[in-house]
Amino acid sequence: MTLLYVGNADGTGMRGLAADLQVRGSPAWSPDGKWLAIGVETAEGVRLYRIPADSGEPMRLTEHHAVDPTWSPQGGFIVYAGEQVGPEFELAAVTAEGKSHAIPSITLPRGAGRTVFFPGTDTAPRLLVRKGDLQTTEFWVIDLATGKEWQLTRFGTEYHLGDFALSPDGRELLFDRVREEADVV
């Protein structure tokens, strides 16, 4: 069973959040630090929940599969990964109150993993995603107002990208990568 804990940056003050909920995927903090959004295993499948950071009852936000959320910069809505169909999944969005939030139709490959918003306002939101196939993974930017996508990096097949983070000002990208150097004889 996977549980959700929060604590101080120095490792002290650890406490469980919503101890009766079995979480799935990566959690996301709201911009104001008052809430966490995360997928939770329910009898119907994995659903997105909003969990208060201090105290109070968790709130179910979706009635369909939802994991790996990310809050928009101003906290107006949350983008998440829908159910994987074959090798792909669609992104969807919901408000912090559980109302559907319209975004363009965006389908990503299974290996894309989570998404991160570029800093800015909710009126011109852009997402950073990892996208590619089995041999090449690159960083892409998606404009959530238009659905337009553009490639940000061109690493080629030499590296496989892992997890990533974007600096608060959006100017630096931190990521891990694995360099494949094995020869098979």
Salt bridges, closest charged atoms under 4 A:
GLU41 OE1 - ARG24 NE 3.40
GLU44 OE1 - ARG60 NH1 3.18
ASP54 OD1 - ARG15 NH2 3.98
GLU63 OE1 - ARG60 NH2 3.35
GLU149 OE1 - LYS131 NZ 2.18
GLU158 OE2 - ARG179 NH2 2.38
ASP163 OD1 - ARG114 NE 2.97
GLU181 OE2 - ARG179 NE 2.85
